[in-house]
C-alpha cells in the first residue's frame, strides 16, 4: 500500500473512487464530517461524457450556449437525483456562480450552487472548502479527469473482491462473476492511472484497514488532502448506507470483513480468485489458490451477465422508486 501525505492543501476538486460496495459512501460521510471538505451525496456520472463532447456547446460564456448545456445536463441522472432531494439548480444562478466559463469553471460553479442548496447553513465559505465528487466508476476515467483538473487528487478505496461480489449480489442480485471481472478491470485501470498521477495526487487505502482503525486511516486521508483532522474524526456526517447488512448504520462497523470465507461456496471462491488473483496479491489479500493463473471471462459471457443484471437493476429500481416508469427514467438518464 502507498503512503502519501500531502503538505499542501488540495486544490479542488478531489475524486473519491472505488468499485461498487467498497465503502465509498461510508468514506464520503467520514470526510464530510470535516468542515474543510464537502462531497455531494449525489454521484455526478456525467463529467467524462460531457468533457468529450463539450465543444458542441460552443462558448459557454455566451448565455444561450450555457443554457443549452444546462438543459442537456438536466436530463442526466445526477440532476434527476438532485431534483428529488429538493436541490433545484437554476441556470442563471449557476451561470453567475462560475468564476470561469471554461468547462472546469462551469463544473466548479455547478458544485458551488449544489453546495449552497445541500448545506443551507455552511460552516465555511465556499472558497475555504475543498470540494470533491464521489462517483465510483470514475476509477476508469482518471487520465481524462487528471487532464481536465491538473491538480485534482484521487482517493481510491479498495475492498476484497470476494466481499464486493457477495455485497453486490445481496444488494442488487448482480451476477457474481461479472462483478469480479469488472472489479479486476476497473482496479487495474485505476492503479495504472494512479501511478501516472503520482503519490502527491493519488492515494489508495483498503476498506479492511479503514474499518479496523478508523482514526489512523482517516488521518491519512485528511493529510493527503492537506486539511486538519477534525476533533471528532470518525463520526459519520450522514447515514451513508441504505442497502445490505450496513443499512441505516450510524457508525463504522468493524466486523464487516472476510464474509466470503463463510458465505461463499468454494467453487465460486476459486472462480473469483482466478479472475482477480494478481490483485489479491498486490493488495495483500489472502489467497486459497496462490498458483492459480489469472483468467478473464469471455465477451459473450460478460454480455449475457450484463443483460441479466440490467433486468435485475430495473426490478430493483422499480421497488426503490415505486413505478416502472420512474425506474426506466432513472436507468435511461446518464
C-alpha positions in Angstrom: 0.0 0.0 0.0 1.1 3.5 -0.7 2.0 6.1 2.0 1.1 9.6 0.7 1.0 12.6 2.9 0.5 15.9 1.2 1.8 19.0 3.0 -0.2 21.5 0.9 -4.0 21.9 0.9 -5.6 20.2 -2.0 -6.8 22.4 -4.9 -10.4 21.2 -5.6 -11.8 19.1 -6.8 -10.7 15.7 -5.5 -12.3 12.5 -6.6 -13.3 9.5 -4.4 -13.4 6.3 -6.4 -13.7 2.6 -5.9 -15.7 -0.4 -7.1 -19.3 -0.6 -6.0 -19.9 -1.9 -2.5 -16.3 -1.0 -1.5 -17.2 1.6 1.2 -17.2 4.7 -0.9 -20.4 6.1 0.7 -19.0 5.4 4.1 -15.8 7.2 3.4 -17.7 10.1 1.8 -19.6 10.7 5.0 -16.5 10.3 7.2 -14.8 13.0 5.1 -18.0 15.2 5.0 -17.8 15.4 8.8 -14.8 17.8 8.3 -15.8 21.4 8.0 -13.0 21.8 5.4 -14.4 19.1 3.0 -17.6 18.6 1.1 -18.9 15.9 -1.3 -22.4 15.9 -2.6 -24.5 12.8 -1.8 -25.3 12.6 -5.5 -22.8 11.0 -7.9 -22.2 13.1 -11.0 -21.5 10.4 -13.6 -21.8 12.9 -16.5 -18.4 14.6 -16.3 -16.4 12.2 -18.6 -19.2 12.1 -21.3 -19.7 15.8 -21.5 -15.9 16.5 -21.3 -15.6 14.5 -24.5 -18.4 16.5 -26.3 -18.2 19.9 -24.6 -17.1 21.6 -27.8 -20.5 21.0 -29.3 -21.9 23.7 -27.0 -19.6 26.5 -28.1 -18.5 29.4 -25.9 -20.1 28.8 -22.5 -19.6 32.4 -21.6 -22.4 33.0 -24.1 -25.7 32.7 -22.0 -27.5 31.0 -24.8 -24.8 28.3 -25.2 -24.6 27.9 -21.4 -28.4 27.4 -21.3 -28.2 24.7 -24.0 -25.7 22.8 -21.9 -27.7 23.3 -18.7 -30.8 22.0 -20.4 -28.9 18.9 -21.6 -27.5 18.2 -18.2 -30.9 18.4 -16.6 -31.7 15.1 -18.4 -28.8 13.3 -16.6 -29.2 11.1 -13.6 -27.3 13.5 -11.3 -29.8 16.3 -11.9 -32.7 13.9 -11.6 -31.4 12.9 -8.2 -30.7 16.4 -7.1 -34.3 17.4 -8.0 -35.7 14.5 -6.0 -33.7 15.8 -3.0 -35.0 19.4 -3.4 -31.8 20.7 -5.0 -33.1 22.8 -7.9 -30.2 24.3 -9.9 -31.3 27.4 -11.7 -29.4 28.2 -14.8 -29.0 31.9 -14.0 -27.6 31.2 -10.5 -25.3 28.6 -11.9 -24.0 30.9 -14.6 -23.4 33.7 -12.0 -21.5 31.2 -9.7 -18.9 30.4 -12.4 -15.6 32.2 -11.8 -14.7 31.0 -15.3 -16.9 29.8 -18.1 -14.4 27.3 -19.4 -15.7 23.7 -18.8 -13.8 23.2 -15.5 -15.1 26.6 -14.2 -18.6 25.7 -15.2 -18.3 22.4 -13.2 -16.9 24.3 -10.2 -19.8 26.8 -10.5 -22.3 23.9 -10.5 -21.0 22.3 -7.4 -20.8 25.7 -5.7 -24.6 26.1 -6.3 -25.3 22.5 -5.2 -23.3 23.0 -2.0 -25.3 26.1 -1.2 -28.5 24.2 -1.6 -27.5 20.9 0.1 -25.8 22.7 3.0 -28.1 25.6 3.7 -26.1 26.8 6.7 -22.5 26.1 5.6 -19.8 26.1 8.3 -17.3 27.9 6.0 -17.5 30.0 2.9 -17.2 28.2 -0.5 -13.6 29.5 -1.1 -12.5 27.7 2.1 -14.0 24.3 1.1 -12.1 21.6 -0.6 -14.9 20.0 -2.6 -15.0 16.6 -4.2 -17.1 14.2 -6.2 -17.8 10.6 -5.3 -18.6 8.7 -8.4 -17.1 5.2 -8.0 -16.9 4.3 -11.7 -14.6 7.3 -12.4 -11.9 4.9 -11.4 -11.8 4.1 -15.1 -11.6 7.7 -16.1 -8.6 9.1 -14.2 -6.5 10.1 -17.2 -9.3 12.2 -18.5 -10.2 13.7 -15.1 -6.5 14.3 -14.4 -6.1 16.3 -17.6 -9.3 18.2 -17.0 -8.3 19.2 -13.5 -4.5 19.1 -13.5 -4.2 19.5 -9.7 -7.0 17.2 -8.7 -6.3 14.4 -6.2 -7.8 11.0 -6.1 -8.7 8.7 -3.2 -9.2 5.1 -4.2 -10.7 2.7 -1.7 -10.3 -1.0 -2.3 -12.2 -3.9 -0.8 -11.6 -7.6 -1.1 -13.4 -8.5 -4.4 -15.0 -11.6 -2.8 -16.8 -9.4 -0.3 -17.7 -7.0 -3.1 -19.2 -9.9 -5.0 -21.3 -11.0 -2.0 -22.4 -7.5 -1.2 -23.4 -6.7 -4.8 -25.3 -9.9 -5.1 -27.2 -9.2 -1.9 -27.9 -5.5 -2.8 -28.9 -5.9 -6.5 -28.7 -9.5 -7.4 -25.7 -8.8 -9.6 -24.0 -11.8 -11.4 -21.0 -12.7 -9.2 -18.5 -13.4 -12.0 -19.4 -10.2 -13.9 -18.9 -8.3 -10.7 -15.5 -9.9 -10.2 -14.4 -9.3 -13.7 -15.5 -5.6 -13.5 -13.7 -5.3 -10.2 -10.5 -6.6 -11.8 -10.7 -4.5 -14.9 -11.5 -1.2 -13.1 -8.9 -1.8 -10.4 -6.1 -2.5 -12.9 -7.1 0.7 -14.9 -7.2 2.8 -11.7 -3.9 1.6 -10.4 -2.2 2.2 -13.7 -3.6 5.7 -14.0 -2.9 6.4 -10.3 0.8 5.6 -10.7 0.9 8.1 -13.6 -0.6 10.8 -11.3 2.0 10.1 -8.6 1.8 9.8 -4.9 1.1 13.5 -4.3 -2.2 13.1 -6.3 -3.2 9.5 -5.8 -3.8 7.6 -2.5 -5.0 4.0 -2.2 -6.5 2.6 1.0 -8.1 -0.7 1.9 -11.6 -0.9 3.3 -10.5 -3.5 5.7 -7.8 -1.3 7.2 -10.2 1.7 7.4 -12.9 -0.2 9.4 -10.2 -1.8 11.6 -8.6 1.6 12.6 -10.8 4.5 11.5 -8.8 7.3 13.1 -5.5 6.2 11.7 -6.6 5.6 8.1 -8.9 8.6 8.1 -6.0 10.6 9.3 -4.0 9.6 6.2 -6.9 10.8 4.0 -7.0 14.2 5.7 -3.2 14.5 5.5 -3.4 13.6 1.8 -6.0 16.3 1.2 -4.0 18.8 3.2 -6.7 19.6 5.8 -6.6 19.1 9.6 -8.4 16.1 11.1 -11.4 17.3 13.0 -11.6 16.6 16.7 -14.4 14.1 16.1 -12.7 12.3 13.2 -14.5 9.0 12.7 -18.0 10.5 13.0 -20.3 9.9 10.1 -21.9 13.1 8.8 -25.0 11.3 7.4 -26.2 7.7 7.5 -24.4 6.5 4.3 -25.9 3.1 3.6 -29.5 2.1 2.6 -28.7 -1.3 1.3 -27.2 -4.6 2.6 -26.1 -5.5 6.1 -25.0 -2.0 6.9 -28.3 -0.3 6.1 -29.0 2.5 8.5 -25.8 2.2 10.5 -24.7 5.4 12.1 -21.2 4.2 12.9 -18.5 2.3 11.1 -18.9 -1.5 11.6 -15.5 -3.2 12.3 -16.7 -6.7 11.7 -18.0 -6.4 8.1 -14.9 -8.1 6.5 -14.0 -11.5 5.4 -17.5 -12.7 5.0 -16.6 -14.6 1.8 -14.9 -17.2 4.0 -18.1 -18.5 5.4 -20.8 -17.2 2.9 -19.3 -18.0 -0.5 -19.2 -21.5 -1.9 -15.7 -23.0 -2.6 -16.3 -23.2 -6.3 -17.3 -19.5 -6.6 -14.4 -18.5 -4.4 -12.0 -20.3 -6.7 -13.6 -18.7 -9.8 -13.4 -15.2 -8.3 -9.8 -15.7 -7.3 -9.0 -16.9 -10.9 -10.2 -13.5 -12.2 -8.6 -11.4 -9.5 -5.6 -13.3 -8.1 -2.9 -10.9 -9.2 -4.7 -8.0 -7.5 -5.3 -10.1 -4.4 -1.5 -10.4 -4.2 -1.0 -6.8 -4.9 -3.2 -5.6 -2.1 -2.2 -8.3 0.4 -5.4 -10.3 0.5 -5.5 -13.9 1.4 -5.4 -16.5 -1.4 -6.7 -20.0 -1.3 -5.1 -21.0 -4.6 -1.9 -19.0 -4.9 -0.7 -20.9 -8.0 -3.9 -20.4 -10.0 -3.2 -18.4 -13.2 -5.2 -15.3 -13.9 -8.0 -15.7 -16.4 -10.8 -13.5 -17.7 -14.4 -14.0 -18.8 -15.2 -14.1 -22.5 -17.0 -11.1 -24.0 -20.0 -13.4 -24.7 -20.4 -14.4 -21.1 -20.0 -10.8 -20.0 -22.7 -9.7 -22.3 -25.0 -12.4 -21.1 -24.4 -11.4 -17.5 -24.9 -7.7 -18.4 -28.4 -8.4 -19.8 -29.3 -10.4 -16.7 -28.0 -7.6 -14.4 -29.8 -4.9 -16.4 -33.2 -6.7 -15.8 -32.4 -7.1 -12.1 -31.4 -3.4 -11.8 -34.7 -2.4 -13.5 -36.7 -4.5 -10.9 -34.6 -3.1 -8.1 -35.2 0.5 -9.2 -39.0 -0.2 -9.6 -39.1 -1.3 -6.0 -37.0 1.6 -4.9 -38.8 4.3 -6.9 -42.3 3.0 -6.8 -43.1 2.6 -10.5 -41.8 1.1 -13.8 -41.8 4.5 -15.4 -39.6 6.1 -12.8 -37.3 3.1 -12.9 -36.9 3.3 -16.7 -36.3 7.1 -16.4 -33.6 6.6 -13.8 -31.8 4.0 -15.9 -32.0 5.9 -19.1 -30.6 9.1 -17.5 -26.8 9.3 -17.8 
